[in-house]
Amino acid sequence: MNALVDPLSYREQSPDVRARFQALKERPVVLSVENLYKTFPTPGGPVTALKDLSFQVFRREFMCVIGPSGCGKSTLIRILAGLEDASDGQVLLDGKPVSGPGPDRGMVFQSYTLFPWLTVKQNVMFGPRMAGQGAAAEPEARQWIDLVGLSRFENSYPHQLSGGMKQRVAIARALANRPRILLMDEPFGALDAQTRSQMQSYLLQIWKNLDITILFITHDLDEAAFLADRILVLKANPGEVNEIIEVPVPRPRTPAQFVSPEFIATKYRIDHLIHPEAAHEMDSIPFPRMTVAGDDVE
């Protein structure tokens, strides 16, 4: 394989990157997915969304999950969150089976899921209050609001916030329960490019300073290569493990690395797995010519 599309070659060339992944694999396993299947009934018969999916996420790892449309990314994260049941296999958090939603898993969705009738502070206090913290819920909430840089807006309502600010509140609300793992389902997908870049930077800063493990669903190749330690690439129809890529881009990450050979190699490798050449040929569709001869644009 051409080294340009092989991030492993860059990892092997860098002793620092090799040491980082060796240290990662020596950490405790926080999340373990074992032989996971998910089948949905349909009028035309059962459809398998996830097939024999197995992988592990280590403590304080940042793992991204990416794949073609229909690969079951959102189904997977809903099972991990306990919002759906698997058809077979199991999910273990710290060695214990996941059997439903729980405060040990924080969840951030793509859509804005804040309670519109509550202020920023009240939204972030919701989890601690439900856990019975009482008066301690307010200082706990303020700590997380400070962390995401929204202290000035703690008494604002969601409709008064920008999209990026709403997602920062959603992250603070998820972290206020002090979960073992933060599950994020394309949380920046609805944001404009500039805000998305800012949110990626915020998230890396939060992750760096907290004892938190992150599993992040995305459809964006740049985002996956920029954020992740490892990238789980899924096949489509049904979703199963295609490859797990160890990202050789050194940390701390900066936007300047978007043009580094390691970053480009990682991005090309993901693209090759998601869009193989055969698929590109299959994607072409017949279309009648509707312009005059000689008016070509390619």
Phi, psi and omega in degrees: 000143177298133182300335181298330181252020183235092180298336179300325181296323178288323177298317182292334179282342186248111177300324181295318180291319177301317180295324180297318181285330175295317179294323179300316185283352175269354178281161177297148175280122178272313184236130178232124177250124188234114173049051186278132174234145171220121180238135178250136174284140176223164178302332180269006182116170183295142177241126180271116180271322179230138186227117170049050185272124179221130174193168179231150174237128185268160181304130179066017174279149171248105180250131173256147176241128183218157180176171179292164178303134179088012182273355175091023181300310182291326175298317179301311185290330176292325175292317179298324180282349182084014180273343174222154177265143173285152175282330179199165183085186181210158174242128181243129174247116186053038177083359182250137182298139174274123183234008180168179178298154178194158181291350178284353176231117174272144184231130175235123183264168176291317179284158181281110188252021177290153175284115187294338183272358180249149175287173176305309182298317181293323176299314183289330178286345190303311182297308178303322178294319179295333178277002175084024181284341177062233183297336181286347183294324183291309176297328176297315180295318181299324179300317182283327175295319175299318183300322181266009172073034183237028182303323182291345186246017186296337179258010177275158177261157184308324182291347179267002185251155172285169179300315179297321179294320178300318180290329175294322175295318179298321177295315178300318180296320179293321182284338183297338176276359182053059183286162175283328182218143177254120180258126186230118184257092181046053189293340183251010186296333183266002184268155174290165188300319182293314179294323179299315178299318178297319181293323176299318178295316177303313185296318178296322178294318178298312181300320181297327189259000180238156173274077184222142174256140184234131169243120195235117177274133178210159171247003186260118183297317179298317182297316180298314182291331181282322188269323200274151161282311177228152180239121174271113180260125182258149168277166180250149170053067002267169178285118174216166184294124173268308179195151171248116185261128172272117187282118185276002181292124182298153171254152001288148183275144176223156178302334179298336182285352179299339180251011179284152179301322181296317180295313181297320178298317180296314181298317179296322180295317178299313182299321179296322180287321183280323183234071177297161185303321180299323180292323178300320180293321180291333183287341181290138184238147177291138181210129182292142179290128184236027176223165184286152178299143181087358181258045184284147178247357178230000000 
